[in-house]
Amino acid sequence: MDHFSIKDRTQNIEKEILKSNACLVVNSKGRRKKEISDDLRTDFQKDRDRILHSNAFNRLKEKTQVFLVPCGDHYITRLTHSLEVSQISRTVARGLKLNEDLVEAIALGHDIGHSPFGHAGEEVLNDVCPHGFSHAENGVRVVNFLENHGKGLNLTYEVIDGIRCHSFGGKISETLEGRLVSVCDKVAYVNHDIDDAVRAGIISKDSLPQNCIRILGSSKSERISTVVRSIIENSDDDIKMSSEIGEAQNELRNYMFSDVYYSDQVQSEQDKARNIVKMMYKYYKLHNSKLPEFYKQIAKEFDIDRAICDYISGMSDIYITEQYIDFFVPKLLGI
């Protein structure tokens, strides 16, 4: 047995096998608060574990992806989505010789700041809260402050950067690993949402754009494999696919927006969800005393809108619905 720790070996392996433009953990910009390191895990591995064991990550199992309060065990939740993004991202990272530990931490944490009811809830909070709201920036607030009773998770700069920059149309991550997760996020949700939409009867497999199916594959597994292979074969200084695969992926994504995400069936349910979030925000604005003590303290240190937004954004779909029923739906009295 030599004198190197397990962490030392991992860091040496990174130096030996990863690409020159990969993010080595020894080159990390570090944490906001310095910590005593251990001899088992690298900093990126510790970040992954902190996210995995956090309350916010655990609540993702009751935050749905597209279909609100679905009946059935097989619909995707934010938790299963995050696991899929992690697996796809790790496969690509290994093929590109990027830092798999960093990719895994970012992927597991990328949606940790999502509000209840997904983007419908996000839109409402952005409208009603004077501070604005985006799930990516809120993810940073969760890991920097809200988790661990106001202490945060004290993650490394690179993981926080990846969480902040994963969302489409937002900032671009400083690391290739962060940019990789952003791409794989879209690959994951487009393909698993197809299965959910077919299961819900919103679309049929035959209605999918046949040009995309011909290029990418007829099944979820085939399409993901095609895109993963293309990313590995075409990425160097940036994360990209071939023009043919990229165009087919974008066309399929556009189809999902027009025929699924913005469909009357989905939007009608999301309108109900938007109303729940809006009404709960108004309720707590009028009844500050109903907030838990932790959020009352936030109200004192920041303001009441910040506290309400923090509280509601952390709720699961089920919990906010139960709260809404408790506060706004009359209870039947036994006679």
Sequence and secondary structure as in RCSB ss.txt:
>XXXX:A:sequence
MDHFSIKDRTQNIEKEILKSNACLVVNSKGRRKKEISDDLRTDFQKDRDRILHSNAFNRLKEKTQVFLVPCGDHY
ITRLTHSLEVSQISRTVARGLKLNEDLVEAIALGHDIGHSPFGHAGEEVLNDVCPHGFSHAENGVRVVNFLENHG
KGLNLTYEVIDGIRCHSFGGKISETLEGRLVSVCDKVAYVNHDIDDAVRAGIISKDSLPQNCIRILGSSKSERIS
TVVRSIIENSDDDIKMSSEIGEAQNELRNYMFSDVYYSDQVQSEQDKARNIVKMMYKYYKLHNSKLPEFYKQIAK
EFDIDRAICDYISGMSDIYITEQYIDFFVPKLLGI
>XXXX:A:secstr
  S  HHHHHHHHHHHHS TTS  GGG   BSS     SS  HHHHHHHHHHTSHHHHHGGGSBSSSSS SSS S
 BHHHHHHHHHHHHHHHHHHHT  HHHHHHHHHHTTTT  TTHHHHHHHHHHH TT   HHHHHHHIIIIITTTT
T    BHHHHHHHHT STTS   SSHHHHHHHHHHHHHHHHHHHHHHHHTTSS GGGS HHHHHHH SSHHHHHH
HHHHHHHHH SSS    HHHHHHHHHHHHHHIIIIITSHHHHHHHHHHHHHHHHHHHHHHH GGGS HHHHHHHH
HS HHHHHHHHHHH  HHHHHHHHHHHHS      
